[in-house]
Amino acid sequence: MEEEIVNKVAQSTLITLDPADFFPAEEIEIFDLKDYLFMEQILKEKDYREALKNFDWNVYSNKTVAVTCSVDAIIPLWAYMLAVSYLQPFAKNIFFGNKEEVLTKLFLRNTQQINPEVFLNKRVVLKGCGDKKIPEEVFVELTKMLRPVVKSIMFGEPCSTVPVFKKK
């Protein structure tokens, strides 16, 4: 007599939360102050102001923009502010940082849509494998958000988890 194979994972009460579901959909455009520096080192105020005034800002229409400087240069704070003052009428969102930093900020903003109370006293697995690179900050934020309400938090896949937290 053959034993019936039982899928215990499917029968469990585990809830899998996939952080990739909160991956930002918007494309991130870069506004790099490097392009406005003399010899990629020095910001000349008059030239910078003139360049911004003559730039076609329509290229950033309804885009999410990362304002950054990709070279090691001393940039006065007002230079970033001036760029934002030109960007704001066109861009959908503006953030300071490189593309990866802005992606993380958007990711974290998207996770704020989660209602932690939905997971009250549940056993939650934060999915750890997938096609998209999930920033560490997202796992930290999800853990902080869920820990006060869940019965347990695990990391990985339902068939192979690493325990992270268990309510006593």
N, C-alpha and C positions, 0 to 999 in steps of 0.2 A: 504494500500500500504506500502510495506517494504522499509526502507531506505537502500541504498547500503552502505556497509561498505567500507570505503576508507582507505587504508594504507598510511597515510601521511608521515610516516618515509621513506617508499620506494620511495615516490615521491619527497622527499626533496633533496636539493642539498648538503647535508652534506656528507663529506668524512670521513670515519672511518679509522683511522690509529691505527693498533694493534701493540703495542710495542713487543708483544710476537713473532711477525714475525722476530724479530731481535735477538731472543734468541740464544746464542752461541751453535753451534752444537758440538764443540769439547769437549772431556772429559778432565777434569783437574786432573792431577796427582800432588801429594804433595811431595816436598822434604823438610823434617822437620829437622832442625838442632838439635832439641831436641834429636834425636837418636844418636848424636855424642858427647853429653855432658857427662862428668863424674858426676854421681849422678844427672843428669838432671839440673845441675847448672853451671858447669865450663867447658869451652872449653880448652882442652889441645892441643896446636898447633901441637906438634909432632904426637900425636895419631890421630888427625883430618886429618892431611895431609896423613898419612899412610892409614887411612880408605877410604878416597876419592880415593887414588891411586889404591887401591885394589877392589873398588866397580865395579860391572858390570853395566855400564851406559846404556847398550842396553835396559834395562827395560823402559827407557825414549825415545826410538827411535820414532820420529815423533809425540811426545805427547806435549801437552801444560802443562807446569810445573809451579806450584806456589812454590816459595822458601820462606820459613817462619821458624819461631821458635815458637812452640806452648806452650812453658813454659816461665815463667817470669825469664829470665836470661840475663845477660849483654853479648851481642854478639859483638865482634869487627867487624867493617864494612868489613874488608878484608875477614872474614870468609864467608860472603855471596858472595863476589866477587870470591873467590876461588871455591865455589860450582858452580857458573855460568860458570866459565872457564872450568870446567869438563862437565857440562851439554850441553853447546852450540853446540858441534859437533853432538849431538844426538837429542836434543829436537827441536820441530818445533817452539815453542814459550816459552819464559821464562819471568815470571813476579814476582815481589816481592809482597807478601801478602798472606793472607789465601785464602781458596777456594772461599769464598763469594766475597772477594775483587777482586780477579782475574776474577771471573765471571762478575762482574760489569764492569771491564776494557774492557773485551771482548765485552760485551753488548754495551758499549759506542762506541767502535771501529766499531761495526756493524752498529750502527745508523748513522755513518758518510757517509754511502753509500747513504743516502737520499739526493735527490736534492730538496732543499727547494722551488725552483722556480716552481716546479710542483704544489705547493699549493698556488701559487700567487692568492690573493684575494678570496680564498676559505674559506668555513666554515668547520673546522676540529674538529672531535671528537677523542680525545685520549682514546682508549678503556681502561677501568679500571678493568674489571673483566676477569678472565680466570683461567686456570688450573695451570699456572706457576707464581711463585712469581717474580714480576718485581721490581728491585731495584728502590728506590726513585730517585737516580741520573739519571736514564734513563728518567723519566718524566721531571725532571729539564732540562736536556739537550735538549729534544725534544721541550719543551716550548721555550727555548732560541733560538733554531734553527728556529722554525716556526713563532714566534711572529712578526718578522720584515716583513713577506711577506703575512700572512694570513689575512682574514677579521675577523675571530674569532676562538678562541680555546675553546673547551668544554671538559669536562672530564666525562667519564662514558660510557653509551650505547646510541645510537641514540634516543631511546624511553624515556630515563631518563638521562638528562645531567646536569652537574653543569657548569655554565658559568665561564670561567677563564679569558678570554681576548676578548675585542671587539674593533675593530678599530673605532675611532671617526671620 
